[in-house]
Amino acid sequence: MKPIEPILWRSGANWVTHHFIHMRRRTVAMADIDLVELHRPFIALTLSLALALTLLGVRFHEVMTETELSLLIVPGWIAVVLSFQVAELKLHSYSLKDLKILMPIWRAKPMREAIDQVIDARKVERDGHAKSAARPDSGGAE
């Protein structure tokens, strides 16, 4: 499926236009999106695991070889570094169940910026229509 309108962001099979967010298995109308959040969901888990394994290594370093100690500590800290690269993009909507997308952070940030751009333009357009509707037209009544 190829988009007909201009693409604001594209990466592989995913793209964002003014009216749709197209993903591999799902297409969502932009009109349904109310809020976009970006989280790094695995940092707390991997950090606590790495700290626990490090403390365990410190506690038993006298009875462990250097190889055992490094095999205990290093994988936890590698997981922490990798967890900084994973992001969860959460799309909130009243009409849809919250949609969560896991992707690399370098793809999630530009995607969020493109979605925010459309949401902001929609708010400006809505506020502009509300102001013009609230203002009575003088129509040359002077």
Order of alpha helices (4+ residues) and beta strands (2+ residues): beta-beta-beta-beta-beta-alpha-alpha-beta-beta-alpha
